[in-house]
Amino acid sequence: MRLTDVTRAGLAREEARVPWYALVVFTVIAVAIVAAVLGDAETRAIAGMVGTFAGLAAAGFVFMHKAHKVDRQERRAWTLVGVGLMIAAMGIVVLALQVTITGDAPTFGPIDLFFLAGYALAIVGFGLLPHTAGHPLQRVRIVLDGLIGAISIAALFWVLVLSGIVTGLAQAPIWQRVIGSMYPLLDLGVVVVVMIAIVRRSSHRFDPRLVLFAVAMLLQTVGDVSFLVSGVGNSFAEAEPLYGVFLLAASAFLATALIVDVEPEPRHYADRTTPLWTLMAPYTAALAMLFVLVSRMSDSKIDTGDRLLLTATFLVAILVIGRQALAIRENRVLIEQQRTELVSSISHELRTPLTAMLGFLSILHYNEVNGPGERAELIEVVHHQANYLARIVQDLLLLADGDPSGMSLTITEVNVGGTIENSLNATSIDHDCVEVDVSERLIAHVDAERLEQILVNLITNADRYGGNACLIKAFANGGALVIEVHDSGPGVPKKHELVIWERFERGPNRYNSLVPGTGIGLAVVRAIVEAHGGRAGYRRSDELGGGCFWVELPGRVDTEKEPTRIDLRSPTVVT
């Protein structure tokens, strides 16, 4: 074994060794647990306070000491946890001093601000840990699921276990009412963050640090709830907190702190379809809450109308939860269907030019041509098909960006007539069927390549779905550049006039595999037009009787002696 390997192994053993001071604290906690179980009331109080203080103070110190060894995001989170535990430890010292001086203390009072602040910081720190993977909407959805489940569980627990506390708090002094009401809210926060940590899907899902810390927080919650139940209306000595639970929580906090800088290797697991029952679990808790509500209210003295409304609310909740389950299932089926349609349409669209290119290239490769003229013709066909494939890829990349405002534009003076001619040459449309109406003097300040991309997509759309005639008009309307592409086809049905501008949407030809197309051309047109600050739309053609797709780019034309104006009073506008 090399010297470096020996050195690394020694350092690893040194880091894995429990420090002496931690062993001392664990020993103190163990002795305190025994005293809390076997001793009298005074012994339990002294041992519980000493052991809990030692555990929280040591854990807070170790958290803050080792936090600088982890990455930035975790460093901030674990530091907050350490500060929170130190504040809680200070609260124990202040409480012990008050009990020593006065002989007792109120169950809830100003001293509890130490515990509440420390508790809140620990929850916030835990919430800042890298819970989830995925986009922000996914994280928001997980948080909402956690809130639904946590609030439902908390409400059930409150009704079934803590219902008597409400009456006690109503008769308690103002401090007890305020402080006593804060603890359940923080306990609710614990349930939320723990549920988020459980349902998240990331490489840190089984991190031992998170598991230990979650156990510590849940133990702390159990101790707080038990103290809340026994403390309302009594003094601190009469409440007798469950010191054993608080000591176990302190030891779990310290155990977490000792391994906080030992980052585990990311655990990758196979992706699979999330079972429906896991997505519906939070809603099941909400349904149980409503069931308990209906059961309790059914025995109450309420009139028939209120009972009917309550029953209807319960039934509607069941239907909403069932509808949520069906919506999740429907969304999965829809996504799978769209994926299949996309693959089918893209494959169909690419197969034709690829087949032509491979065939003609094979002829050229084996020199099966009759002369330079035929060779040049074949090369021209291959070049045309390659350009067509390049346009499809360019359109897909443009749509993948998803934000037209971030599109890079190179604005130059462009002769619109020349751009229309180039666009016609880039398509396979029969030029004898196309009429162009544009002034030779029409100059626009636009991105030349993007404008050609607009025209190519509109002309290709007219060639595929229109009739045997096409009219392209371009003119200035004030300072705006207006381009229209008319066809003599059947037009677009009214119900599809808006959806055809969406990505991968082909309107009435959605399921028609005989008509080629990917459903991205008009979406690309809309994206480019929006990047130029313009708008696009559709209306019936008053020239050829078919469809008319038009774009308007404001402020793109400087001068035009006799600009042609267009009546856009009743088109379908999408931007």
C-alpha positions, 0 to 999 in steps of 0.5 A: 500500500502506498504512503498516501493511501495509508495517510488517507486511511488514517485520516478517515479513521480519525474523522470517524472517531467520536471526540472525547467531549462528545463521549462525555456528553453522551454519558451525561445524557445516559445518566440523566435518562436513568435519573429521569426514569428512576428518580423522584420529581426533584431529581428528574427535574435536575437531571433532565435540565442538565442533560438536555442543556449539555446535549443541546449546547454540545450539538449547537457548538458542533453544528457551527464548528463543522458547518464550514466543512460542507458546501455553501447551501448546507453550510448556511442551513446547518449553521442556522440549526446550530445557532437555534440549538444554542439559543434553546440551551441558553433558555434552559439556563435562564429557566433553571436560574428562575426555578432556583431563585423562585422555586418554580416557574410558569408553564409558559412565559417570556423565557419560552421565547428562547425555546421558540426562537431556537425551535424556529431557527432549527426548522428553517435550517432544516427547510433550507437543506437540499430537499428536492430535485427538479424545477421550482414548480415541482418543489412548490408542488411538494411543499403544497402536498406537505402542507396539505398532509401536515395541516390535516394530521395536525388538525386531527391530532388537535381535535382528538388529543388536544381539544381540552387545551383550548378551554385551558388556554382561554382561561390562562394569562395572556403570556400563556395564551400567546406562547402556548399557541405558538408551540403547535404552529412550530410543531406543524412546521416540523411535520411539514419539513419532515414530510417534504424530506420524506417525499422528495426524490433526490440523490440525498434522499437517504442521507443519514444526517437528514434521517437522524435530524428528522428523528430528533425533531419529531422527538422534540415535537412529542415532548412539546406536545406532552408538555403542552397537554400537561402544562396548561393551567399548571406551573412548571413543576406541576407539569413535569415534562417528559425529560426522557423524550427531550434527552433522547432528542438532544442525543439525536441532535448531537449525533447528527452534528457529529456526522454533519461534515461526513457527506455521503456519496449521492445515492442514485436509484432507478427512476420509476413511475410514482405510484398513484397512492403516494401522490394521493396520501396527503389528500387521504389525511385531508379526507380523514379530517373531514370524516372526523368533522362530519362524525363529530358534528352529526351528534351536535345540536345543529339544524337540518340545513347545517347538517345537509351542508356539512354532508354535502361538503364531505361528499364534495371533498370525496369527489374532489379527491377522486377527481384529483386522482383521475386528473393525475392519471389523465395527465400521465396518459395525455403526456404519453399520447403527446410523446407518441404523437411527437415521435411519430410526426418528427419521424415521418417528417424526417424520413422523407428527406433522409430517404431522398438524401440517402438514395441520391447520395448512393447514386452519386457514390456509385457514379451512376449518373449520365453526365455533369448536368445530372450530377449537378441536379442530384447535388442540388436536390440533396442540398435542398433536403439538407437545408430542410432538415437543418430548418427543422432542427433550427425550429426545434432548438428555437422552441426549446428555449421557450422565451422569445424575449431572450432570442438574439436578433441581428437587425439590418436593412432587409429588402423584403422582396428579395427575402420573399424570393429566397424563402420561395427558393428554400421551399418545395412549393411550385412557383407557378402557383405562387403570386407575390405582391410586394414593392421593390422599394419596401425596406424593413429593419429586421433580422434577415434570417428570422424573417426568412424563417417566418416566410418559409414556415408560412409558405410551407404551411400554405403548400401543405394545407392550402389549395393549389394557389398561394398569394404572398403580400408584403406592405407597410402599414404606417411604420409597421411591416405587414406580411400576409400568406393567402391560400385557396384551401379549406381554411382552418376550422374556427375551433382550431384558430387559436390552438394551431399556434401552440407547439406540436399542434396541427389542428384538424390534421392532428391525427392525419399521418398522410399529411406531413408536418411536425406542428412547430412551424406556426409556433416558431413564427409566433416566437420570432414575431414576439421577439420583434415586438409584433403580433401574428394571427389568422383570418379567412382570405378575402383574396383566395377564399382559403386561409390567410396567415399574417404577421405585423412587425411595428416600427420596422419600416421607415418610409413608403410613399404609398403604404397599403393599409389593411383592415385587421378588425376581425382576425384571430390574433395570438400575440 
